[in-house]
Amino acid sequence: MHISHSGEDDNLKRLLSFSLAFVKDKCGDFNISGETNLDIRAKELVFERTRYAYNDAVEYFDDNFLSDIVGLSLDILFIQEVETDEGI
């Protein structure tokens, strides 16, 4: 999205918050400001879903990013299991 004015800021913030909630619900918890590979992949999914929502095509997001969603959710689950097993 190439937006060169601030008139869309509120709408984009709203779409980003919806997309963040969606990805966390589908994949699990992550740090949107984090720098780990997991966090960066999750952030990319948030941005991609926001792009789809902005262009009124959010109904296509799940199908087009299914492998990314499943892969990220499995990786997050695996990390949580490892941390639980290690007592972290």
C-alpha positions as CSV (number, residue, x, y, z in Angstrom):
1,M,0.0,0.0,0.0
2,H,1.4,3.3,-1.0
3,I,-0.4,5.9,1.0
4,S,1.2,9.3,1.0
5,H,-1.2,11.2,3.2
6,S,-2.4,10.9,6.8
7,G,-6.1,10.7,6.0
8,E,-6.1,6.9,6.2
9,D,-4.2,6.7,9.5
10,D,-7.2,5.9,11.8
11,N,-8.6,3.3,9.3
12,L,-5.2,1.6,9.0
13,K,-4.7,1.5,12.8
14,R,-8.1,-0.1,13.1
15,L,-7.4,-2.6,10.4
16,L,-4.0,-3.4,11.9
17,S,-5.5,-4.0,15.3
18,F,-8.1,-6.3,13.8
19,S,-5.4,-8.2,11.9
20,L,-3.2,-8.5,15.0
21,A,-6.1,-10.0,16.9
22,F,-6.9,-12.4,14.0
23,V,-3.4,-13.7,13.7
24,K,-2.9,-14.1,17.5
25,D,-6.2,-16.0,17.6
26,K,-5.3,-18.3,14.7
27,C,-1.6,-18.8,15.5
28,G,-1.0,-18.1,19.2
29,D,0.7,-15.3,21.1
30,F,3.8,-13.5,19.8
31,N,5.5,-10.1,20.3
32,I,4.6,-7.8,17.5
33,S,7.6,-5.7,18.4
34,G,9.9,-8.7,18.8
35,E,12.9,-9.4,16.6
36,T,12.8,-13.2,16.6
37,N,12.1,-15.1,13.4
38,L,8.8,-16.1,14.8
39,D,7.8,-12.5,15.7
40,I,8.9,-11.2,12.3
41,R,6.9,-13.9,10.4
42,A,3.8,-13.1,12.6
43,K,4.2,-9.4,11.9
44,E,4.4,-10.1,8.2
45,L,1.1,-12.0,8.4
46,V,-0.5,-9.1,10.3
47,F,0.6,-6.7,7.5
48,E,-0.5,-9.0,4.7
49,R,-4.0,-9.5,6.3
50,T,-4.2,-5.7,6.7
51,R,-3.4,-5.3,3.1
52,Y,-6.2,-7.7,2.1
53,A,-8.7,-6.0,4.5
54,Y,-7.7,-2.5,3.1
55,N,-8.5,-3.7,-0.4
56,D,-11.8,-5.4,0.6
57,A,-10.4,-8.9,-0.1
58,V,-10.0,-10.3,3.4
59,E,-12.1,-13.3,2.5
60,Y,-9.2,-14.5,0.3
61,F,-6.6,-14.2,3.0
62,D,-7.1,-17.6,4.7
63,D,-6.8,-19.5,1.5
64,N,-3.9,-17.6,0.2
65,F,-1.9,-17.7,3.4
66,L,-3.0,-21.1,4.8
67,S,0.4,-22.6,4.8
68,D,1.9,-19.6,6.5
69,I,-0.8,-19.6,9.1
70,V,-0.5,-23.3,9.9
71,G,3.3,-23.2,9.9
72,L,3.4,-20.2,12.2
73,S,0.8,-21.7,14.6
74,L,2.7,-25.0,14.8
75,D,6.0,-23.2,15.4
76,I,4.5,-21.1,18.2
77,L,2.9,-24.2,19.7
78,F,6.3,-26.0,19.5
79,I,8.1,-23.1,21.2
80,Q,5.4,-23.0,24.0
81,E,5.8,-26.7,24.6
82,V,9.6,-26.5,24.8
83,E,9.4,-23.6,27.2
84,T,6.8,-25.5,29.3
85,D,9.0,-28.6,29.4
86,E,12.1,-26.6,30.4
87,G,10.1,-24.7,33.1
88,I,10.8,-21.3,31.5
